[in-house]
Amino acid sequence: ASVQVPEKLVLYDYIGCNPSKGGLFRSGPMLKGDGVVQNWLGHPTFEKGSLALTVRRMPAFFETFPVLLIDQGGTLRADIPFRRAESRYSIEQTSVVVFFSGGLLSGTEYSSASVVKGYSRKAQFGEIFTFERTIGLSDGVFRTSPRGWYSFSHCALTLLFLLGHLWHACRALFRDLWTGVASITPYQVEYGRNEKLGDETTLWLG
């Protein structure tokens, strides 16, 4: 299925194209993050024996994230450990291989632990691409585009105006509850309505 996906559509499955990735106040174009896309290497599929594994994607608001390879049931099967002395699921120990479908490396399989770890780190960001980093002097820091600012500001303003309208509508509909004054109270204290002020039993009939 990955072979039939257009490369321009595959680019959307990369975290660098996510407008919410990177701080809103990081100056500069998105181009300075990773650079200009050159090629799509393909869709990586990781395997441990007969088990198909997927790399846990990095959430948009995270700066760092552990490399975790999980099966279809969500069980951890392999990882890149922080402390190698305490590792039990390292790629070297679990003998994970990676297979590519689509892109430049379509049909290629790698079993070398160093190569598999390199592609698993890149798979955290989504699809794997090669970049030209010298044109935009890319530094690897993700930035938010004007599209991200546009989306954020409009969502914030929409929420503000929506809550403001609901607030004033509730104040108008439930004014008696807001003020603590019941609807019959003005009639009770109306001057000249009762012979005795506030006493409904002494209604003035003249």
C-alpha positions in Angstrom: 0.0 0.0 0.0 2.9 2.4 0.7 4.1 2.0 -2.8 0.9 3.5 -4.2 0.9 6.6 -2.0 2.0 9.8 -3.8 5.2 11.3 -2.3 3.7 14.7 -1.9 1.0 13.1 0.3 3.6 11.2 2.3 5.2 14.5 3.3 2.2 15.3 5.5 3.0 12.3 7.6 6.2 14.0 8.9 6.3 15.9 12.2 8.2 18.7 10.6 5.1 19.6 8.6 3.0 19.9 11.7 2.3 23.6 12.4 2.0 22.9 16.1 5.6 21.4 16.3 8.0 24.0 17.6 7.5 27.0 19.8 5.3 29.8 18.6 8.0 32.3 19.6 10.9 30.6 17.7 11.8 33.0 15.0 12.6 32.0 11.5 11.1 30.0 8.6 10.2 26.3 8.9 12.9 25.7 6.3 15.6 26.3 9.0 14.3 23.3 10.9 15.3 20.3 8.7 16.0 21.8 5.4 14.7 21.1 1.9 13.2 17.7 1.3 15.2 15.8 -1.3 13.9 12.2 -1.3 11.5 9.9 0.4 13.4 6.8 1.6 10.3 4.7 2.1 7.9 3.5 4.8 9.8 1.5 7.4 8.4 -1.7 8.9 10.2 -3.2 11.9 10.1 -6.9 12.6 11.1 -9.1 15.5 10.8 -12.7 14.3 7.2 -13.0 13.1 6.0 -9.8 15.0 5.5 -6.6 13.1 6.6 -3.6 15.2 5.9 0.1 14.9 7.9 3.0 16.4 5.9 5.1 18.9 5.6 8.5 17.3 6.9 11.6 19.1 4.0 13.9 20.2 4.0 17.4 18.8 4.7 19.2 22.1 7.7 17.0 23.1 11.3 18.0 22.6 12.7 14.5 23.3 11.0 11.1 23.4 12.3 7.6 24.0 12.5 5.2 21.0 9.9 2.5 21.7 9.0 -0.3 19.3 5.6 -1.8 20.1 3.5 -4.6 18.6 -0.1 -4.4 17.4 -1.4 -5.0 21.0 0.7 -2.1 22.3 3.2 -4.3 24.1 6.8 -3.0 24.3 9.0 -5.4 22.3 12.2 -3.4 21.7 13.7 0.0 22.5 16.9 2.1 22.6 17.8 2.1 26.3 19.1 5.1 28.2 21.3 2.9 30.3 22.7 0.0 28.3 23.8 -1.9 31.5 20.2 -2.3 32.5 18.7 -2.9 29.0 16.5 -5.9 28.4 14.8 -4.9 25.1 17.6 -3.3 23.2 17.7 -3.8 19.4 20.9 -5.8 19.7 19.2 -8.2 22.2 16.0 -8.5 20.3 17.4 -8.8 16.8 15.0 -6.3 15.2 15.2 -5.8 11.4 13.7 -3.1 9.3 12.1 -3.4 5.9 11.3 -0.6 3.5 8.3 -0.4 1.2 8.0 2.5 -1.3 10.5 5.3 -1.8 14.2 4.9 -2.7 14.8 2.0 -0.5 11.8 0.0 -1.5 12.3 -3.7 -1.0 15.5 -3.2 1.1 16.0 -4.9 4.4 18.6 -4.1 7.1 19.5 -6.2 10.1 22.6 -4.3 11.4 21.7 -3.0 14.9 23.3 0.4 14.3 21.4 0.9 11.0 18.1 -0.3 12.6 18.6 2.1 15.5 19.3 5.0 13.2 16.1 4.4 11.2 14.1 3.8 14.3 15.1 7.2 15.6 14.1 8.9 12.4 10.8 6.9 12.3 9.8 8.8 15.5 9.1 11.8 13.3 6.9 9.9 10.8 8.0 9.0 7.3 11.8 9.1 6.6 13.2 11.7 4.2 16.6 13.0 3.1 17.2 16.7 3.4 19.4 19.4 1.9 20.5 21.3 5.0 23.0 23.8 3.6 20.6 26.0 1.6 18.7 27.3 4.6 21.5 26.8 7.1 19.2 24.4 9.0 20.0 23.8 12.7 17.5 21.1 13.5 15.2 23.4 15.6 11.6 23.1 14.6 9.7 26.4 14.1 6.1 27.3 13.7 5.0 28.8 10.4 2.6 31.7 9.9 -0.1 29.0 9.3 0.5 27.9 12.9 0.1 31.4 14.3 -3.0 31.9 12.2 -4.6 28.7 13.5 -3.6 29.3 17.1 -4.8 32.9 17.2 -8.2 32.1 15.5 -8.8 29.2 17.8 -8.0 31.3 20.9 -10.2 34.2 19.7 -13.1 31.9 18.7 -13.1 30.4 22.2 -12.9 33.8 23.8 -15.9 35.2 21.9 -17.9 32.0 22.3 -17.5 32.0 26.0 -18.2 35.8 26.1 -21.5 35.4 24.3 -22.5 32.5 26.5 -21.6 34.5 29.6 -23.7 37.5 28.7 -26.6 35.3 27.5 -26.7 33.4 30.8 -26.6 36.7 32.7 -29.6 37.9 30.7 -31.6 34.7 30.9 -30.9 34.1 34.6 -30.8 37.6 35.9 -32.8 36.9 38.9 -30.4 34.1 40.0 -27.4 36.4 39.4 -28.8 39.3 41.4 -30.6 37.3 44.0 -33.8 39.3 43.3 -36.9 37.2 42.5 -39.3 38.3 39.8 -42.1 39.0 42.3 -40.0 41.1 44.6 -40.5 44.5 42.8 -44.2 44.1 43.1 -43.9 43.5 46.8 -42.0 46.6 47.5 -43.8 48.8 44.9 -44.8 52.0 46.7 -48.6 52.4 46.9 -49.4 48.8 45.9 -50.1 47.6 49.4 -51.3 49.5 52.5 -48.4 48.0 54.4 -45.2 48.0 52.4 -44.2 44.4 51.5 -47.3 42.8 52.9 -49.4 41.2 50.1 -52.3 40.7 52.4 -52.9 44.4 52.6 -53.4 45.0 49.0 -54.6 48.6 48.3 -57.9 48.5 46.4 -58.7 52.2 46.3 
